[in-house]
Amino acid sequence: MRDYCIRTANPGDLDGARAVMLDTVHRDFGTGYVPRWHGDILDPAAAYLVPARHTLLVAVDPEDRAVVATGALDSRGPAHPPNPRHVAERFPSGETAQLRRIYVRPEHRRRGLARRLVEELLAFAVADGGYRDVYLHTDPSVPGAEAFWRSLGRVVLDERQEPGGGQGIVHFEIPMGR
């Protein structure tokens, strides 16, 4: 089994991280790059490396030194719209650590990378000292995503159960003290 290195991204990792993210939104989400949803992907340094309370982690394959997985955290709560108002109010910016871009290349999945990235991001949130909650949302049509997040957190809202189905997104709260 490979001993992946999980660490805070540095400027030399950004092209690899961006490639993992863009490949994921094209392949797994089927949306491709949508600026209003994925703007952070084009400039991950400004989104995650520069702000003090944000971070971007990468998992690096020890064999070829390639970035094979990403995980990010920022202090922006879910925006309304597109998210329901009560979800945005429950998880306000500044007090909420939002997990983002937990993506693993398909050939590196099922090796615990996503879980390790989340654990490191939760440790970052705890060490920050200013976060009250950890939030994320996922598209349940992505294979394995919903089951993974249900194993780590609690569903706050499943939009598929709302009248009209909303965007079909599932919103989660992840305990900080995992």
Residue frames as a rotation matrix with the C-alpha (Angstrom) as fourth column:
MET 1
0.577 0.817 0.000 0.00
0.817 -0.577 0.000 0.00
0.000 0.000 -1.000 0.00
ARG 2
-0.093 -0.589 0.803 1.25
0.540 -0.707 -0.456 3.47
0.836 0.391 0.384 -0.88
ASP 3
-0.068 -0.014 -0.998 2.15
0.937 -0.345 -0.059 5.87
-0.343 -0.939 0.037 1.89
TYR 4
0.274 0.278 0.921 0.58
0.698 -0.716 0.008 9.07
0.662 0.640 -0.390 0.58
CYS 5
-0.760 -0.488 -0.430 1.84
0.648 -0.620 -0.442 12.37
-0.051 -0.615 0.787 1.91
ILE 6
0.394 0.869 0.300 -0.97
0.794 -0.486 0.364 14.66
0.463 0.095 -0.881 3.04
ARG 7
-0.469 -0.625 -0.624 0.14
0.811 -0.584 -0.025 18.23
-0.349 -0.518 0.781 3.60
THR 8
0.396 0.497 -0.772 -0.75
0.174 -0.866 -0.468 21.86
-0.902 0.051 -0.429 3.19
ALA 9
0.637 -0.106 0.764 -0.52
0.771 0.074 -0.633 22.82
0.010 0.992 0.129 -0.45
ASN 10
-0.120 -0.684 -0.719 2.31
0.296 -0.716 0.632 25.06
-0.948 -0.137 0.288 -1.55
PRO 11
0.223 0.253 -0.941 2.48
-0.666 -0.665 -0.337 27.15
-0.711 0.702 0.020 -4.75
GLY 12
-0.681 -0.577 -0.450 4.16
-0.723 0.435 0.536 24.26
-0.114 0.691 -0.714 -6.59
ASP 13
-0.822 0.426 0.377 1.13
0.311 0.891 -0.329 22.05
-0.476 -0.153 -0.866 -5.90
LEU 14
-0.295 0.819 -0.493 -1.49
-0.334 -0.571 -0.750 24.37
-0.895 -0.057 0.442 -7.35
ASP 15
-0.379 0.158 -0.912 -1.44
-0.920 0.044 0.390 23.15
0.101 0.986 0.129 -10.95
GLY 16
-0.878 0.012 -0.478 -1.87
-0.002 1.000 0.029 19.55
0.478 0.026 -0.878 -9.77
ALA 17
-0.734 0.646 -0.209 -4.60
0.314 0.049 -0.948 20.51
-0.602 -0.762 -0.239 -7.30
ARG 18
-0.286 0.615 -0.735 -6.43
-0.710 -0.651 -0.269 22.54
-0.644 0.445 0.623 -9.96
ALA 19
-0.599 0.011 -0.801 -6.25
-0.679 0.524 0.515 19.57
0.425 0.852 -0.306 -12.35
VAL 20
-0.921 0.306 -0.241 -7.77
0.383 0.819 -0.426 17.20
0.067 -0.485 -0.872 -9.75
MET 21
-0.500 0.759 -0.417 -10.57
0.076 -0.442 -0.894 19.69
-0.863 -0.478 0.163 -9.09
LEU 22
-0.270 0.394 -0.878 -11.35
-0.885 -0.461 0.065 20.44
-0.380 0.795 0.473 -12.73
ASP 23
-0.810 -0.038 -0.585 -11.25
-0.338 0.845 0.414 16.77
0.478 0.533 -0.698 -13.69
THR 24
-0.849 0.502 -0.165 -13.73
0.448 0.518 -0.729 16.05
-0.280 -0.692 -0.665 -10.87
VAL 25
-0.294 0.803 -0.519 -16.25
-0.256 -0.589 -0.767 18.72
-0.921 -0.092 0.379 -11.83
HIS 26
-0.320 0.146 -0.936 -16.13
-0.947 -0.031 0.319 17.52
0.017 0.989 0.148 -15.43
ARG 27
-0.731 -0.089 -0.676 -16.13
-0.256 0.955 0.151 13.75
0.633 0.283 -0.721 -14.83
ASP 28
-0.839 0.337 -0.427 -18.06
0.542 0.584 -0.605 13.24
0.045 -0.739 -0.673 -11.57
PHE 29
-0.460 0.690 -0.559 -20.41
0.108 -0.581 -0.806 16.22
-0.881 -0.431 0.193 -11.56
GLY 30
-0.243 0.334 0.911 -20.94
0.942 0.305 0.140 16.41
-0.231 0.892 -0.388 -15.29
THR 31
0.722 0.553 -0.417 -21.27
0.487 -0.833 -0.262 20.20
-0.492 -0.014 -0.870 -15.05
GLY 32
0.123 -0.771 0.625 -17.83
0.775 -0.319 -0.546 21.23
0.620 0.551 0.558 -16.13
TYR 33
-0.750 -0.479 -0.457 -16.46
0.657 -0.620 -0.429 24.47
-0.078 -0.622 0.779 -14.75
VAL 34
0.342 0.853 0.394 -19.24
0.729 -0.506 0.462 26.85
0.593 0.129 -0.795 -13.66
PRO 35
-0.435 -0.697 0.569 -17.76
0.210 -0.694 -0.689 30.19
0.875 -0.180 0.449 -12.53
ARG 36
0.076 0.504 0.860 -20.39
-0.711 -0.578 0.401 30.98
0.699 -0.642 0.315 -9.88
TRP 37
0.960 0.276 0.046 -19.85
-0.236 0.710 0.663 27.57
0.150 -0.647 0.747 -8.24
HIS 38
0.717 -0.697 0.023 -16.19
0.692 0.715 0.106 26.83
-0.090 -0.060 0.994 -8.98
GLY 39
0.849 -0.363 0.384 -14.40
-0.151 -0.863 -0.482 30.20
0.507 0.351 -0.788 -9.02
ASP 40
0.635 -0.616 0.466 -12.01
-0.629 -0.064 0.774 29.06
-0.447 -0.785 -0.428 -6.29
ILE 41
0.690 -0.358 0.629 -10.70
0.442 0.897 0.026 26.31
-0.573 0.260 0.777 -8.54
LEU 42
0.728 -0.407 0.551 -9.05
0.468 -0.292 -0.834 28.72
0.500 0.865 -0.022 -10.97
ASP 43
-0.007 -0.744 0.668 -7.24
-0.347 -0.625 -0.699 30.63
0.938 -0.237 -0.253 -8.22
PRO 44
0.601 0.285 -0.746 -6.83
0.468 0.631 0.618 28.29
0.648 -0.721 0.246 -5.27
ALA 45
-0.510 -0.823 -0.249 -4.01
0.737 -0.269 -0.620 30.40
0.443 -0.500 0.744 -3.85
ALA 46
-0.740 0.285 0.609 -6.30
-0.342 -0.940 0.025 33.41
0.580 -0.190 0.792 -3.39
ALA 47
0.283 0.955 -0.088 -9.12
-0.446 0.212 0.869 31.22
0.849 -0.207 0.486 -2.10
TYR 48
0.900 0.189 -0.393 -7.22
0.140 0.728 0.671 28.99
0.413 -0.659 0.629 0.30
LEU 49
0.157 -0.928 -0.337 -3.55
0.896 0.278 -0.348 29.83
0.416 -0.247 0.875 0.75
VAL 50
-0.532 -0.391 0.751 -3.68
0.192 -0.920 -0.343 33.60
0.825 -0.038 0.564 1.34
PRO 51
0.296 0.669 0.682 -6.55
-0.564 -0.454 0.690 33.96
0.771 -0.589 0.243 3.86
ALA 52
-0.569 -0.663 0.486 -5.33
-0.752 0.181 -0.634 33.04
0.333 -0.726 -0.601 7.35
ARG 53
-0.284 0.539 0.793 -8.38
-0.676 0.474 -0.564 30.97
-0.680 -0.696 0.229 8.31
HIS 54
0.789 0.498 -0.360 -8.48
-0.596 0.479 -0.644 28.98
-0.148 0.723 0.675 5.06
THR 55
-0.242 -0.907 0.346 -6.42
-0.592 0.420 0.688 26.04
-0.769 -0.038 -0.639 3.91
LEU 56
0.669 0.299 -0.681 -5.91
-0.718 0.496 -0.488 23.69
0.192 0.815 0.547 1.00
LEU 57
0.045 -0.616 0.786 -4.52
-0.524 0.656 0.544 20.22
-0.851 -0.436 -0.293 1.58
VAL 58
0.338 -0.007 -0.941 -3.17
-0.881 0.350 -0.318 17.86
0.331 0.937 0.112 -1.03
ALA 59
0.591 -0.250 0.767 -2.42
-0.163 0.894 0.418 14.15
-0.790 -0.372 0.487 -1.05
VAL 60
0.245 -0.644 -0.724 0.72
-0.969 -0.192 -0.158 13.37
-0.037 0.740 -0.671 -3.00
ASP 61
0.988 0.053 -0.143 1.45
-0.082 0.975 -0.205 9.96
0.129 0.214 0.968 -4.51
PRO 62
0.518 -0.845 0.129 4.85
-0.355 -0.075 0.932 8.82
-0.778 -0.529 -0.338 -3.19
GLU 63
0.231 -0.429 0.873 5.68
0.673 0.719 0.175 7.02
-0.703 0.547 0.455 -6.44
ASP 64
-0.064 -0.243 0.968 5.36
0.956 -0.293 -0.010 9.87
0.287 0.925 0.251 -8.92
ARG 65
-0.756 -0.263 -0.599 4.93
0.545 -0.760 -0.353 12.91
-0.363 -0.594 0.718 -6.59
ALA 66
-0.689 0.580 0.435 1.65
0.169 -0.455 0.874 13.81
0.705 0.676 0.216 -8.33
VAL 67
-0.752 0.587 0.300 -1.23
-0.586 -0.386 -0.712 15.49
-0.302 -0.712 0.634 -6.50
VAL 68
-0.852 0.427 -0.302 -3.97
0.169 0.771 0.614 12.84
0.495 0.472 -0.729 -6.41
ALA 69
0.090 0.908 -0.408 -6.45
0.916 0.085 0.392 14.33
0.391 -0.409 -0.824 -3.94
THR 70
-0.692 -0.231 0.684 -7.49
0.044 -0.959 -0.279 17.69
0.720 -0.163 0.674 -2.53
GLY 71
0.143 0.761 -0.633 -9.36
0.947 0.082 0.311 19.01
0.289 -0.644 -0.709 0.47
ALA 72
-0.651 -0.331 0.683 -10.09
0.232 -0.944 -0.236 22.62
0.723 0.004 0.691 1.35
LEU 73
0.042 0.630 -0.775 -11.64
0.997 -0.082 -0.013 24.61
-0.072 -0.772 -0.631 4.17
ASP 74
-0.680 -0.227 0.698 -12.76
0.294 -0.955 -0.025 28.20
0.672 0.188 0.716 4.27
SER 75
-0.856 0.277 -0.437 -14.67
0.373 -0.255 -0.892 30.50
-0.358 -0.927 0.115 6.59
ARG 76
-0.719 0.653 -0.238 -17.55
-0.677 -0.582 0.450 31.18
0.155 0.484 0.861 4.22
GLY 77
-0.473 0.672 0.570 -20.85
-0.084 0.609 -0.789 29.70
-0.877 -0.421 -0.231 5.25
PRO 78
-0.512 0.351 0.784 -23.30
0.830 0.436 0.347 28.52
-0.220 0.828 -0.515 2.60
ALA 79
-0.962 0.127 -0.241 -24.71
-0.181 -0.959 0.218 31.40
-0.203 0.253 0.946 0.57
HIS 80
-0.150 0.955 0.254 -28.40
0.776 0.273 -0.569 32.10
-0.613 0.112 -0.782 0.08
PRO 81
0.910 0.389 0.143 -29.28
-0.285 0.837 -0.467 31.76
-0.302 0.384 0.872 -2.71
PRO 82
-0.309 0.572 -0.760 -28.62
-0.604 0.499 0.621 29.13
0.734 0.651 0.191 -4.01
ASN 83
-0.798 -0.005 -0.603 -28.82
0.371 0.784 -0.497 27.36
0.475 -0.620 -0.624 -0.64
PRO 84
0.266 0.958 -0.109 -31.98
0.655 -0.097 0.749 27.55
0.707 -0.270 -0.653 1.47
ARG 85
0.186 -0.136 0.973 -32.13
-0.362 -0.930 -0.061 30.62
0.914 -0.341 -0.222 3.73
HIS 86
0.874 0.212 0.437 -32.45
-0.474 0.174 0.863 28.60
0.107 -0.962 0.252 6.95
VAL 87
0.705 -0.707 -0.059 -29.26
0.708 0.706 -0.016 26.65
0.054 -0.030 0.998 6.12
ALA 88
-0.006 -0.711 0.703 -27.33
0.459 -0.627 -0.630 29.86
0.888 0.319 0.330 5.42
GLU 89
0.378 0.211 0.901 -28.58
-0.573 -0.711 0.407 31.39
0.727 -0.670 -0.148 8.68
ARG 90
0.999 0.026 0.036 -27.65
-0.044 0.663 0.748 28.29
-0.005 -0.748 0.663 10.69
PHE 91
0.382 -0.915 0.130 -24.07
0.858 0.403 0.318 28.31
-0.343 -0.010 0.939 9.34
PRO 92
0.977 0.080 -0.198 -22.96
0.023 -0.961 -0.275 31.96
-0.212 0.264 -0.941 9.19
SER 93
0.489 -0.847 0.210 -19.72
0.344 -0.034 -0.938 33.06
0.802 0.531 0.275 7.57
GLY 94
-0.011 -0.626 0.780 -16.89
-0.651 -0.587 -0.481 33.62
0.759 -0.514 -0.401 10.01
GLU 95
-0.027 0.088 0.996 -18.20
-0.938 0.341 -0.056 31.08
-0.345 -0.936 0.073 12.53
THR 96
0.806 0.417 0.421 -18.51
-0.227 0.873 -0.431 28.21
-0.547 0.252 0.798 10.07
ALA 97
-0.468 -0.881 -0.069 -15.69
-0.554 0.232 0.800 26.14
-0.689 0.413 -0.596 8.62
GLN 98
0.682 0.707 -0.185 -16.94
-0.570 0.356 -0.740 24.92
-0.458 0.611 0.646 5.26
LEU 99
-0.222 -0.698 0.681 -15.32
0.055 0.688 0.723 21.83
-0.974 0.198 -0.114 3.81
ARG 100
0.675 0.368 -0.639 -14.80
-0.567 -0.296 -0.769 22.08
-0.472 0.881 0.009 0.07
ARG 101
0.448 -0.505 -0.738 -13.15
-0.817 0.103 -0.567 20.26
0.362 0.857 -0.367 -2.81
ILE 102
-0.081 -0.403 0.911 -12.70
-0.619 0.737 0.271 16.88
-0.781 -0.542 -0.310 -1.10
TYR 103
0.786 0.292 -0.545 -11.78
-0.617 0.314 -0.721 15.16
-0.040 0.903 0.428 -4.36
VAL 104
-0.050 -0.776 0.629 -9.77
-0.371 0.599 0.710 12.00
-0.927 -0.198 -0.318 -5.02
ARG 105
-0.335 -0.132 -0.933 -8.69
-0.940 0.113 0.322 10.78
0.063 0.985 -0.162 -8.43
PRO 106
0.638 0.758 -0.137 -10.63
-0.749 0.652 0.119 7.57
0.179 0.027 0.983 -9.26
GLU 107
0.422 -0.523 -0.741 -7.54
-0.012 0.813 -0.582 5.35
0.907 0.254 0.337 -9.40
HIS 108
-0.714 -0.694 0.088 -6.62
-0.055 -0.069 -0.996 6.42
0.698 -0.716 0.011 -5.83
ARG 109
0.031 0.822 0.569 -10.05
-0.870 -0.258 0.420 5.99
0.492 -0.508 0.707 -4.22
ARG 110
0.854 0.429 -0.293 -10.90
-0.201 0.792 0.576 3.44
0.479 -0.433 0.763 -1.53
ARG 111
0.027 -0.912 -0.409 -7.54
0.582 0.347 -0.735 4.02
0.813 -0.218 0.541 0.21
GLY 112
0.304 0.210 -0.929 -8.72
0.947 -0.172 0.272 6.32
-0.103 -0.963 -0.251 3.00
LEU 113
-0.665 -0.660 0.350 -7.47
0.703 -0.711 -0.003 9.54
0.251 0.244 0.937 1.43
ALA 114
-0.124 0.687 0.716 -10.73
0.066 -0.714 0.697 11.49
0.990 0.134 0.043 1.71
ARG 115
0.784 0.421 -0.456 -11.17
0.428 0.167 0.888 10.46
0.450 -0.892 -0.049 5.34
ARG 116
0.006 -0.872 -0.489 -7.57
0.987 -0.072 0.141 11.45
-0.158 -0.483 0.861 6.15
LEU 117
-0.655 -0.195 0.730 -8.04
0.449 -0.878 0.168 14.81
0.608 0.438 0.663 4.42
VAL 118
0.344 0.867 0.360 -11.22
0.062 -0.404 0.913 15.47
0.937 -0.292 -0.193 6.41
GLU 119
0.646 -0.152 -0.748 -9.49
0.756 0.263 0.600 14.58
0.105 -0.953 0.285 9.69
GLU 120
-0.459 -0.886 -0.070 -6.68
0.888 -0.461 0.011 17.04
-0.042 -0.057 0.997 8.91
LEU 121
-0.481 0.363 0.798 -9.18
0.193 -0.844 0.500 19.75
0.855 0.394 0.336 7.95
LEU 122
0.662 0.727 -0.181 -11.12
0.298 -0.033 0.954 19.22
0.688 -0.686 -0.238 11.18
ALA 123
0.236 -0.676 -0.698 -7.87
0.959 0.048 0.278 19.53
-0.154 -0.735 0.660 13.14
PHE 124
-0.712 -0.458 0.532 -7.19
0.589 -0.803 0.097 22.81
0.382 0.382 0.841 11.30
ALA 125
0.044 0.836 0.546 -10.68
0.081 -0.548 0.832 24.10
0.996 0.008 -0.092 12.25
VAL 126
0.752 0.198 -0.629 -10.21
0.597 0.200 0.777 23.16
0.280 -0.960 0.032 15.90
ALA 127
-0.168 -0.926 -0.338 -6.75
0.974 -0.208 0.085 24.75
-0.149 -0.315 0.937 16.03
ASP 128
-0.429 0.081 0.900 -8.16
0.417 -0.866 0.277 27.97
0.801 0.494 0.338 14.56
GLY 129
-0.798 0.106 -0.593 -10.33
0.586 -0.088 -0.805 28.37
-0.138 -0.990 0.008 17.65
GLY 130
-0.791 0.474 -0.388 -12.90
-0.408 -0.880 -0.244 30.61
-0.457 -0.034 0.889 16.00
TYR 131
-0.611 0.584 -0.534 -15.10
-0.443 0.307 0.842 28.09
0.656 0.752 0.071 14.25
ARG 132
-0.341 0.623 0.704 -18.35
-0.851 0.115 -0.513 27.00
-0.401 -0.774 0.490 15.88
ASP 133
0.555 0.620 0.555 -19.52
-0.220 0.752 -0.622 24.54
-0.803 0.223 0.553 13.22
VAL 134
-0.758 -0.648 -0.077 -18.25
-0.286 0.223 0.932 22.53
-0.586 0.729 -0.354 10.27
TYR 135
0.368 0.927 -0.077 -20.54
-0.304 0.042 -0.952 22.44
-0.879 0.374 0.297 7.24
LEU 136
-0.855 -0.485 -0.184 -20.52
-0.275 0.122 0.954 20.93
-0.440 0.866 -0.237 3.79
HIS 137
0.378 0.925 -0.041 -22.92
-0.583 0.204 -0.787 20.04
-0.719 0.321 0.616 1.05
THR 138
-0.740 -0.604 0.296 -22.72
-0.184 0.605 0.775 17.29
-0.647 0.519 -0.558 -1.52
ASP 139
-0.094 0.638 -0.764 -24.37
-0.992 0.004 0.125 16.22
0.083 0.770 0.633 -4.71
PRO 140
0.037 0.133 0.990 -25.84
-0.553 0.828 -0.091 12.78
-0.833 -0.544 0.104 -3.96
SER 141
0.939 0.298 -0.169 -25.65
-0.295 0.452 -0.842 11.80
-0.175 0.841 0.512 -7.63
VAL 142
0.112 -0.966 -0.234 -21.85
-0.869 0.019 -0.494 11.49
0.481 0.259 -0.837 -7.30
PRO 143
0.561 0.154 -0.813 -21.15
0.012 0.981 0.194 7.82
0.827 -0.119 0.549 -6.63
GLY 144
0.003 -0.538 -0.843 -20.16
0.815 0.490 -0.310 7.20
0.580 -0.686 0.440 -3.01
ALA 145
-0.629 -0.346 0.696 -20.34
0.023 -0.903 -0.429 10.84
0.777 -0.254 0.576 -1.91
GLU 146
0.202 0.796 0.571 -23.53
-0.649 -0.328 0.686 10.71
0.733 -0.510 0.450 0.14
ALA 147
0.814 0.088 -0.575 -22.62
0.257 0.833 0.490 7.47
0.522 -0.546 0.655 1.93
PHE 148
-0.215 -0.966 -0.143 -19.16
0.703 -0.051 -0.709 8.83
0.678 -0.253 0.690 2.74
TRP 149
-0.618 -0.032 0.785 -20.51
-0.285 -0.922 -0.262 12.04
0.732 -0.386 0.561 4.28
ARG 150
0.531 0.837 0.135 -23.24
-0.501 0.181 0.847 10.19
0.684 -0.517 0.515 6.18
SER 151
0.507 -0.415 -0.756 -20.48
0.623 0.782 -0.012 8.10
0.596 -0.465 0.655 7.78
LEU 152
-0.551 -0.833 -0.055 -18.84
0.690 -0.418 -0.591 11.29
0.469 -0.363 0.805 9.09
GLY 153
-0.980 0.148 0.130 -21.64
-0.186 -0.916 -0.356 13.70
0.067 -0.374 0.925 9.85
ARG 154
-0.438 0.898 -0.044 -25.28
0.552 0.231 -0.801 14.44
-0.709 -0.375 -0.597 10.32
VAL 155
-0.512 0.363 0.779 -27.72
0.739 -0.277 0.614 15.46
0.438 0.890 -0.126 7.62
VAL 156
-0.804 0.258 -0.536 -29.06
0.132 -0.801 -0.584 18.95
-0.579 -0.540 0.610 8.22
LEU 157
0.204 0.864 -0.461 -31.21
-0.552 -0.287 -0.783 19.05
-0.808 0.414 0.418 5.09
ASP 158
-0.675 -0.233 0.700 -31.80
0.432 0.644 0.631 16.67
-0.598 0.729 -0.335 2.23
GLU 159
-0.599 0.418 -0.683 -33.24
-0.581 -0.814 0.013 18.89
-0.551 0.405 0.730 -0.48
ARG 160
-0.868 0.288 -0.405 -34.63
-0.169 0.595 0.785 15.86
0.468 0.750 -0.468 -2.30
GLN 161
-0.552 0.669 -0.498 -37.20
0.827 0.516 -0.223 15.60
0.108 -0.535 -0.838 0.50
GLU 162
-0.664 0.282 -0.692 -38.29
0.064 -0.901 -0.429 19.23
-0.745 -0.329 0.580 0.21
PRO 163
0.483 0.855 0.189 -41.30
0.384 -0.013 -0.923 20.30
-0.787 0.519 -0.334 -1.86
GLY 164
0.936 -0.105 -0.335 -40.00
-0.343 -0.481 -0.807 20.71
-0.076 0.871 -0.486 -5.39
GLY 165
0.787 -0.616 0.019 -36.71
0.616 0.786 -0.054 18.99
0.018 0.055 0.998 -4.49
GLY 166
0.658 -0.571 -0.490 -34.62
-0.215 -0.767 0.605 22.19
-0.721 -0.293 -0.628 -4.41
GLN 167
0.251 -0.690 -0.679 -31.27
-0.965 -0.127 -0.228 21.57
0.071 0.712 -0.698 -6.09
GLY 168
0.840 0.107 -0.532 -31.20
-0.130 0.992 -0.006 17.97
0.527 0.074 0.846 -4.86
ILE 169
-0.191 -0.966 0.175 -28.25
-0.335 -0.103 -0.937 18.79
0.923 -0.237 -0.304 -2.60
VAL 170
0.657 0.287 -0.697 -27.65
0.534 0.475 0.699 17.19
0.532 -0.832 0.159 0.81
HIS 171
0.230 -0.495 0.838 -26.35
-0.488 -0.803 -0.341 19.50
0.842 -0.331 -0.427 3.55
PHE 172
0.442 -0.183 -0.878 -24.25
0.602 0.787 0.139 18.14
0.665 -0.590 0.457 6.43
GLU 173
0.617 -0.396 0.680 -22.84
-0.728 -0.615 0.303 19.18
0.298 -0.682 -0.668 9.77
ILE 174
0.303 -0.627 -0.718 -19.62
0.259 0.779 -0.571 17.42
0.917 -0.013 0.398 10.75
PRO 175
0.969 0.034 -0.246 -18.71
0.248 -0.156 0.956 17.23
-0.006 -0.987 -0.159 14.45
MET 176
0.571 -0.794 0.209 -15.52
-0.595 -0.575 -0.561 19.15
0.566 0.196 -0.801 15.16
GLY 177
0.105 -0.550 0.829 -14.43
-0.955 0.178 0.238 16.79
-0.278 -0.816 -0.506 17.91
ARG 178
0.871 0.236 -0.430 -14.20
-0.394 0.859 -0.327 13.69
0.293 0.455 0.841 15.71
